[in-house]
Amino acid sequence: MTATTIAFLSVQGSVFAVWAFVAFRSLFRLLALLRHRSGQAIPGARATLSAPRLFLTDPRFGPDRKALALLTPLLLILSLTFAASR
């Protein structure tokens, strides 16, 4: 592996780590909100089915939506760029 490849993969890995952190933090925050709303440790089907709409509309998830909207295309571009260079 060349130094350029290692540097590129390091950047890609760092972007993925941030993306995964934001995604899982969003999921756990959403689960906590659903638990609070339903009053149950494991929310039922109705609460689970409302989760995507809640994530997309609730202002509390605005920063997470923005971060994922920026990081997802960046991660895809990095992956495609690396694949095209092979």
Phi and psi in degrees as GROMACS dihedral restraints (atoms count N, CA, C in turn):
[ dihedral_restraints ]
;  ai    aj    ak    al  type     phi  dphi    fc
    3     4     5     6     1   -86.7    20    10
    4     5     6     7     1   165.7    20    10
    6     7     8     9     1   -63.6    20    10
    7     8     9    10     1   -34.9    20    10
    9    10    11    12     1   -64.9    20    10
   10    11    12    13     1   -42.4    20    10
   12    13    14    15     1   -63.4    20    10
   13    14    15    16     1   -43.7    20    10
   15    16    17    18     1   -63.8    20    10
   16    17    18    19     1   -42.4    20    10
   18    19    20    21     1   -63.8    20    10
   19    20    21    22     1   -43.5    20    10
   21    22    23    24     1   -62.8    20    10
   22    23    24    25     1   -45.1    20    10
   24    25    26    27     1   -66.9    20    10
   25    26    27    28     1   -31.3    20    10
   27    28    29    30     1   -66.0    20    10
   28    29    30    31     1   -43.2    20    10
   30    31    32    33     1   -63.9    20    10
   31    32    33    34     1   -46.2    20    10
   33    34    35    36     1   -62.4    20    10
   34    35    36    37     1   -41.8    20    10
   36    37    38    39     1   -64.7    20    10
   37    38    39    40     1   -37.9    20    10
   39    40    41    42     1   -66.2    20    10
   40    41    42    43     1   -43.3    20    10
   42    43    44    45     1   -63.0    20    10
   43    44    45    46     1   -41.6    20    10
   45    46    47    48     1   -63.8    20    10
   46    47    48    49     1   -40.7    20    10
   48    49    50    51     1   -61.7    20    10
   49    50    51    52     1   -42.4    20    10
   51    52    53    54     1   -66.1    20    10
   52    53    54    55     1   -42.6    20    10
   54    55    56    57     1   -60.4    20    10
   55    56    57    58     1   -46.3    20    10
   57    58    59    60     1   -63.7    20    10
   58    59    60    61     1   -41.0    20    10
   60    61    62    63     1   -59.6    20    10
   61    62    63    64     1   -48.7    20    10
   63    64    65    66     1   -64.4    20    10
   64    65    66    67     1   -42.9    20    10
   66    67    68    69     1   -63.4    20    10
   67    68    69    70     1   -47.4    20    10
   69    70    71    72     1   -71.8    20    10
   70    71    72    73     1   -35.2    20    10
   72    73    74    75     1   -61.5    20    10
   73    74    75    76     1   -41.3    20    10
   75    76    77    78     1   -63.0    20    10
   76    77    78    79     1   -44.1    20    10
   78    79    80    81     1   -62.9    20    10
   79    80    81    82     1   -43.4    20    10
   81    82    83    84     1   -70.1    20    10
   82    83    84    85     1   -35.7    20    10
   84    85    86    87     1   -66.3    20    10
   85    86    87    88     1   -39.8    20    10
   87    88    89    90     1   -65.2    20    10
   88    89    90    91     1   -42.2    20    10
   90    91    92    93     1   -62.1    20    10
   91    92    93    94     1   -42.2    20    10
   93    94    95    96     1   -62.5    20    10
   94    95    96    97     1   -40.8    20    10
   96    97    98    99     1   -65.5    20    10
   97    98    99   100     1   -41.9    20    10
   99   100   101   102     1   -65.6    20    10
  100   101   102   103     1   -38.3    20    10
  102   103   104   105     1   -63.3    20    10
  103   104   105   106     1   -43.1    20    10
  105   106   107   108     1   -63.5    20    10
  106   107   108   109     1   -44.9    20    10
  108   109   110   111     1   -67.1    20    10
  109   110   111   112     1   -39.7    20    10
  111   112   113   114     1   -86.0    20    10
  112   113   114   115     1   -21.7    20    10
  114   115   116   117     1    75.8    20    10
  115   116   117   118     1    12.9    20    10
  117   118   119   120     1  -121.9    20    10
  118   119   120   121     1   149.8    20    10
  120   121   122   123     1   -65.9    20    10
  121   122   123   124     1   -36.3    20    10
  123   124   125   126     1  -120.1    20    10
  124   125   126   127     1   104.2    20    10
  126   127   128   129     1   -60.1    20    10
  127   128   129   130     1   146.4    20    10
  129   130   131   132     1   -76.1    20    10
  130   131   132   133     1  -173.6    20    10
  132   133   134   135     1   -63.2    20    10
  133   134   135   136     1   -39.6    20    10
  135   136   137   138     1   -63.2    20    10
  136   137   138   139     1   -45.0    20    10
  138   139   140   141     1   -65.8    20    10
  139   140   141   142     1   -39.9    20    10
  141   142   143   144     1   -65.2    20    10
  142   143   144   145     1   -39.6    20    10
  144   145   146   147     1   -71.4    20    10
  145   146   147   148     1   -22.3    20    10
  147   148   149   150     1   -85.3    20    10
  148   149   150   151     1    -8.8    20    10
  150   151   152   153     1   -60.0    20    10
  151   152   153   154     1   -46.4    20    10
  153   154   155   156     1   -60.2    20    10
  154   155   156   157     1   -43.1    20    10
  156   157   158   159     1   -64.9    20    10
  157   158   159   160     1   -39.9    20    10
  159   160   161   162     1   -62.3    20    10
  160   161   162   163     1   -43.7    20    10
  162   163   164   165     1   -63.0    20    10
  163   164   165   166     1   -39.3    20    10
  165   166   167   168     1   -79.6    20    10
  166   167   168   169     1   -19.1    20    10
  168   169   170   171     1  -115.1    20    10
  169   170   171   172     1   -25.3    20    10
  171   172   173   174     1   -72.1    20    10
  172   173   174   175     1   127.8    20    10
  174   175   176   177     1   -61.9    20    10
  175   176   177   178     1   -23.6    20    10
  177   178   179   180     1   -62.8    20    10
  178   179   180   181     1   -24.6    20    10
  180   181   182   183     1   -98.3    20    10
  181   182   183   184     1     5.5    20    10
  183   184   185   186     1   -55.2    20    10
  184   185   186   187     1   -50.4    20    10
  186   187   188   189     1   -61.0    20    10
  187   188   189   190     1   -37.1    20    10
  189   190   191   192     1   -67.1    20    10
  190   191   192   193     1   -41.4    20    10
  192   193   194   195     1   -61.9    20    10
  193   194   195   196     1   -43.4    20    10
  195   196   197   198     1   -64.3    20    10
  196   197   198   199     1   -44.0    20    10
  198   199   200   201     1   -62.8    20    10
  199   200   201   202     1   -44.8    20    10
  201   202   203   204     1   -67.7    20    10
  202   203   204   205     1   -34.0    20    10
  204   205   206   207     1   -66.8    20    10
  205   206   207   208     1   -29.1    20    10
  207   208   209   210     1   -86.1    20    10
  208   209   210   211     1   -41.5    20    10
  210   211   212   213     1   -74.5    20    10
  211   212   213   214     1   -35.2    20    10
  213   214   215   216     1   -62.9    20    10
  214   215   216   217     1   -51.6    20    10
  216   217   218   219     1   -63.2    20    10
  217   218   219   220     1   -37.1    20    10
  219   220   221   222     1   -61.1    20    10
  220   221   222   223     1   -43.5    20    10
  222   223   224   225     1   -64.5    20    10
  223   224   225   226     1   -41.0    20    10
  225   226   227   228     1   -64.9    20    10
  226   227   228   229     1   -41.9    20    10
  228   229   230   231     1   -63.5    20    10
  229   230   231   232     1   -43.6    20    10
  231   232   233   234     1   -61.9    20    10
  232   233   234   235     1   -41.7    20    10
  234   235   236   237     1   -65.5    20    10
  235   236   237   238     1   -44.3    20    10
  237   238   239   240     1   -66.8    20    10
  238   239   240   241     1   -38.4    20    10
  240   241   242   243     1   -64.6    20    10
  241   242   243   244     1   -43.0    20    10
  243   244   245   246     1   -65.9    20    10
  244   245   246   247     1   -42.6    20    10
  246   247   248   249     1   -64.2    20    10
  247   248   249   250     1   -37.5    20    10
  249   250   251   252     1   -70.5    20    10
  250   251   252   253     1   -25.0    20    10
  252   253   254   255     1   -81.9    20    10
  253   254   255   256     1    -6.5    20    10
